[in-house]
Amino acid sequence: MTFVPSRCAVLVVGATAFMAAACSPTFNWREVPIGGDAELVALLPCKPDRAERSLQLGSQPVAVRMIGCQAGGATFAVAQAGASDTAQAQGWVAAWQGQARAQWAGLHIEEQPATVPRAAPVPAPLKLSASGQAEEKPPVRQLWFAHQQRNGTVSLYQATVLGTPSAPDAAQTFFEGMRLP
């Protein structure tokens, strides 16, 4: 089973549909800790739901914790997994990104290096944008980055905006709101 933002959206749609409609204003930004020791703080536009699932990365299933919500016509989500070291982190992120590329096949995909303050240089932060005319595939923007822990483990993150938010600066606010310690 692969993690794809559309499945993440399915997890949060039912529980957040009524909350998204009840939020006033549409984008009610709040800081939300992500990960076991709140090593990442994300800026989300609505009260998030949390879920956990297994994602096949390479030859093994990996526990992935997700947090997300819907606001202004888009789903905002952050997924987090933990790797034992940098080599494992590189392999898992490559597999994760490959799954995303496959999920968004048929759309125009653009990738570019990204900058996230205090993110690990390896695996390197990467932005992916997919848009186009593919049926049943909304536009998506994703950001992958990692954080090296003092004990040598590596936390991996995938931040996603699925759909087109009603506020033109909402996706930028979300991505720029990622804060590592």
N, C-alpha and C positions, 0 to 999 in steps of 0.2 A: 504494500500500500504506500503511495507516495503523498507527501504533503504538497498541496497546491492551494494557492490563496482562495480559489473558488470553494474548496471544501472547508477552509477556515471560515469563509463567509457563511456557509451553511450552518456551522456550529454556532455562530453568534447571531444569525438572523432571527431565529425564533425567540430567543431570550431578550434580544435588544430592540426588536421592532417597535414594541410599545414604548420603550424608553427613548428611542430616537425621536419618536413623534412627540413625546412629552417634554423634551429638553427645550429650554428657552434660555438663551438664544440657540439657534441651530447648532453652533459650534461652542460648546461649553468646555473650554480647555481646562485640563487638570494634569498634574504630574502624577504618574503611576509607577511605582517600583516594579521592576521586572527581574526575575531570577531569585534564587534562594536568599542571597544576602543583600538584596536590593542593589546589586552592582551596576545596574542600568536603571536610569529613570527616564521614562518616555513621556512625552506630552501627547495626550489623547484628547479628542474633541468631545468625548461623551463617557459615561460610566461604562467601564469595560466588563465583559464576561471573561472567564478563564476556562481553559480546557487543557487536557494533556492527551497526546496520542503517540503512537509509535510510527516512526518514519524510517523506511529502508534507505540507508546511506551506505553504498558499497555493499559489502557482504553481510552487514549486520543491522538489526533494528535498533533505532536510537530513540530514547524518550525525548519528546519535544513538548515543551510547555508553551502555550499560546495565550495571548490576551488580545482582545479586540472588541470593537463596537462599530455601529453604523451611525453616520451623521451626514446630513446634507447630500444624500444620494450616493455615498461611497462607504466602503468598509475600510477601517483603519485597524491594522493588526501587527503584532510583534510576536515572533516565535523565537524560542531560546533553547539551545541544547548545549551540553557540556562534553568536551573532548578531553582525553587524558593528556595529550601533548600537542605540540605544533604540527607534527607530521600527520597525526590523526585528524586534526582540525582542517588541514589543507585538503586531505582526501574527502572528508565529509562535506566541506563547503563546495568543492568541485562537483560532487554528486548532487548536492542540493540545487546548485545553479543549473546543472544539466537537466534535472527534472523540471525546473521552471521553464527552461528554453523549450523543452518538449511540450509542456502544458500550453505554452503560448505560440506553438507552431501555427503558421498561417497568418500571424500578425507581423507587422513590421517591428523588429526588435532592435533596440539600440542599447549598447553597453558602454560604460565609461568608468574610469577610476573615480573613486569617491574619497572624500576626506571626512573623517569623524574624529573629533578631538579625543585623544587618549586611546584610540583604537589600536590594536596590535597591527604591526606592519605586515605580518604573515599570519593567516591569509589576508591579502590586501583587500581593503574595502572596495566594493563594486556596486554601481547603480545599473539597473536594468529597467528599460521602459519598453512596453509593448502596446501597440495600438494599430488600428486598421479596420478593415471591413469584415473580419471573420464573424460569422453568425454565432451568437450565444457566447461570445468572448468579449467582456468589457475591457477597456484599457486598464493597464496595470503599471504601477511603478514599484520597484523593489530595491532595497538596499541591504547588502550583506556586509557584516563587519564582525570582528572578533575582539575579545579582551583577554589578555594574558593575566592569569591569577598568580598570586605570590607563591602558591604551592606547585606551580608548573602546569596546572590544567588550563584549558582555554574555553571560554564561553563564546558560543557562536550565536549570532543574531540575524534574523531576517525581518526587516520592517517592510510592510506592504500597504499600499493604497490601491484598492480595487474599485474601479469605477471612476467617474468624474465628479469630484466634489462641487457643490453649488457655489462655494466661495473659491475664487481663483487662486488664493494664496494658502488654502488649507493644507495641501500636500506638502508644500515647502515648510510651513509651520510645523507639521508633524515630523518630517525628516530632520529639520534643524533642531527640534526639541529633544533629540536623543542625547542623553548626558551620562557619560561614564565617570566613575570616581577618579 
